Amino acid sequence: MTNNTTKLSNGYEMPMEGLRTFLLTPAEAQASSEAALKDGYRLIDTANTYLNEKGVGRAIKESDWTVMRSLSRPNCGPVSMRMTHRLTRRLNILVWM
């Protein structure tokens, strides 16, 4: 894995490579996320509609990575905050904005 990043309009750096969990079961998402985190990945794509967020959350929680940033539409204010808080509860991890 390379450490290539791109700079977002808000100044944050986002990894150019990540793990996509679409179509994975929760167990597969957890195992894949654990392996990806051990291999240095810092971007894991998950969504409520994938139905595997809890598996990803368990992998993040069991790793040393307990802080996660959720990026949705930039500058969307309260909607983004509500979405982030729901994600925090579903994944059972700490989210810093």
Summary of the structure (lengths in Angstrom):
residues: 97
radius of gyration: 13.1
end to end distance: 26.1
largest distance: 35.1
contacts: 256
relative contact order: 0.17
helix: 41%
strand: 14%
